Every structure is written in C-alpha cells, then in structure tokens.
Amino acid sequence: MKLALQRNLDLNLVADDIRDYVCQITGMNCA
C-alpha cells in the first residue's frame, strides 16, 4: 500500500510540474 501511495504522490508532483510549465509557456497566472 505504501508503494501505491508513493506512486500517487509522484504523479501529483508530475501533475504540478506540468501545470507550472503550462502556466509559464502560456503566460497565464496559475497561482
């Protein structure tokens, strides 16, 4: 179960990175 949770956290971090990247390249303010 801990492994699944760790994977979920990693996916959340990746999603945050992608959102930040999209905000930067589009110039949108995604605070």
N, C-alpha and C positions, 0 to 999 in steps of 0.2 A: 504493500500500500504506500509505503514511503517513496518508493521509486516512481509510482504513478503521480504522486503529489509533486515530486521534484520535476518530473517532466512537465506537469501543468504549470509550475512556476516558470520554467524555462520558456514555455510557449507564451506565457504572459509577458515575459521580458522581451521576447522577439516581437510580439504584437506592439508593445510600447515603442520599441526601436523603429519599427515600420511606420507607426503613426507619426513619430517625431520627424522621420525622414520625409514623409509625405508633406507634413506641415512646412518643412524647410524648403522643399522644391516648389511648392505651390504658393509660398508666401502667406499662407493662412495663419491666423493666430489661434493655435490649438493649445491653450493653457490647461 
